[in-house]
């Protein structure tokens, strides 16, 4: 699944930092927050649908992946290719906390695990875009 998310992250588009999709949301709930996808995907052979979103401000890029109509992975980056600030990382992580805390993963520079162990996140550069990726665990 990580490979699929990394590939999808390369084709991200803009959204506002205040509009945050949440893991577990339905496609309709995500669309209500992020707007209509600019590039709605079709399910692949694994049943994963990847939607890309764009907001009017154009500050951030986002990709949301769905399995059986529920968000299972998200990727966020800045359109200007600058690093996400600690504040921006915190906003995106908090938006996906589901009432839990994010803890830094030991021995990992930029990786977190949610205290319920139902999601993890990591920060890496994908095709020139420093990107925060958040994924639900199965």
C-alpha positions as CSV (number, residue, x, y, z in Angstrom):
1,X,0.0,0.0,0.0
2,X,2.9,2.4,0.7
3,X,4.1,2.1,-2.8
4,X,0.7,2.9,-4.2
5,X,0.5,6.0,-1.9
6,X,4.0,7.2,-3.0
7,X,3.0,6.9,-6.6
8,X,-0.2,8.7,-6.0
9,X,1.5,11.5,-4.1
10,X,3.5,12.4,-7.2
11,X,0.3,13.6,-8.9
12,X,-1.1,15.7,-6.0
13,X,-3.1,19.0,-6.3
14,X,-3.9,21.9,-4.1
15,X,-6.1,22.3,-1.0
16,X,-6.3,24.5,2.0
17,X,-4.6,23.7,5.3
18,X,-7.9,24.3,7.0
19,X,-9.6,21.6,4.9
20,X,-8.3,18.3,6.2
21,X,-9.7,14.9,5.1
22,X,-9.7,12.4,7.8
23,X,-8.9,8.7,7.7
24,X,-12.0,6.6,7.8
25,X,-14.2,9.3,6.2
26,X,-16.4,8.3,3.3
27,X,-15.7,9.7,-0.1
28,X,-18.7,11.9,0.3
29,X,-17.5,13.3,3.6
30,X,-14.0,14.0,2.1
31,X,-15.6,15.7,-0.9
32,X,-17.7,17.9,1.5
33,X,-14.5,19.1,3.1
34,X,-12.1,19.3,0.1
35,X,-14.6,19.9,-2.7
36,X,-15.2,17.9,-5.8
37,X,-12.1,16.0,-6.9
38,X,-10.3,17.6,-9.8
39,X,-9.2,14.1,-10.9
40,X,-11.5,11.4,-9.6
41,X,-9.9,8.0,-9.8
42,X,-11.3,4.6,-10.7
43,X,-10.7,1.6,-8.5
44,X,-7.4,-0.3,-9.4
45,X,-6.9,-4.0,-9.3
46,X,-6.6,-3.9,-5.5
47,X,-9.9,-1.9,-5.2
48,X,-8.0,1.4,-4.3
49,X,-9.5,4.6,-5.7
50,X,-7.2,7.6,-5.7
51,X,-8.8,11.1,-5.8
52,X,-6.9,14.3,-6.3
53,X,-8.3,17.6,-5.0
54,X,-7.7,21.3,-5.6
55,X,-8.8,24.3,-3.6
56,X,-9.0,28.0,-4.6
57,X,-5.9,29.1,-2.6
58,X,-3.6,26.5,-4.2
59,X,-1.2,26.4,-1.2
60,X,-1.2,22.6,-0.7
61,X,-1.3,19.4,-2.7
62,X,-3.4,16.4,-1.6
63,X,-4.2,12.9,-2.6
64,X,-6.7,10.8,-0.8
65,X,-7.0,7.0,-1.3
66,X,-10.2,5.1,-0.7
67,X,-10.9,1.4,-0.2
68,X,-14.6,0.4,-0.1
69,X,-15.6,4.0,0.0
70,X,-13.5,4.9,3.1
71,X,-10.3,7.0,3.3
72,X,-7.3,4.8,4.1
73,X,-4.4,7.0,3.1
74,X,-3.7,10.7,2.5
75,X,-0.7,12.7,1.3
76,X,-0.1,16.5,1.8
77,X,2.5,18.8,0.5
78,X,3.0,22.5,-0.5
79,X,2.6,23.5,-4.1
80,X,5.7,25.6,-3.9
81,X,7.8,22.5,-2.9
82,X,8.9,24.1,0.4
83,X,9.2,22.0,3.5
84,X,6.1,21.7,5.6
85,X,6.6,23.6,8.9
86,X,6.2,22.0,12.3
87,X,2.9,23.8,12.6
88,X,1.6,22.5,9.3
89,X,2.7,18.9,10.2
90,X,0.9,19.3,13.5
91,X,-2.3,20.5,11.8
92,X,-2.4,17.6,9.4
93,X,-1.5,15.0,12.1
94,X,-4.0,16.4,14.5
95,X,-6.7,16.3,11.9
96,X,-6.1,12.6,11.7
97,X,-5.7,11.9,15.4
98,X,-9.2,10.4,15.9
99,X,-8.9,11.6,19.5
100,X,-5.5,9.9,20.0
101,X,-2.0,11.2,20.2
102,X,0.7,10.9,17.6
103,X,4.1,9.7,18.9
104,X,7.4,9.9,17.2
105,X,8.6,6.5,16.1
106,X,11.9,5.6,17.8
107,X,14.9,5.5,15.5
108,X,13.0,7.3,12.7
109,X,13.7,10.9,11.9
110,X,10.3,11.9,10.5
111,X,7.8,9.2,11.3
112,X,4.9,8.9,13.8
113,X,2.5,6.3,15.0
114,X,-0.9,7.0,16.5
115,X,-1.4,6.0,20.1
116,X,-4.1,3.5,19.1
117,X,-1.7,1.9,16.6
118,X,-4.4,2.2,13.9
119,X,-2.5,4.7,11.8
120,X,1.0,5.8,11.0
121,X,2.6,8.8,9.2
122,X,5.9,9.6,7.6
123,X,7.5,12.6,6.0
124,X,9.7,12.3,2.9
125,X,10.4,14.0,-0.4
126,X,8.4,12.5,-3.3
127,X,9.4,13.8,-6.8
128,X,10.7,17.0,-5.4
129,X,7.7,17.6,-3.0
130,X,8.3,17.3,0.8
131,X,5.2,15.2,1.6
132,X,3.5,14.1,4.8
133,X,1.8,10.7,4.2
134,X,-0.7,9.3,6.6
135,X,-2.0,5.8,6.3
136,X,-4.5,3.6,8.2
137,X,-3.3,0.3,9.5
138,X,-5.3,-2.8,8.7
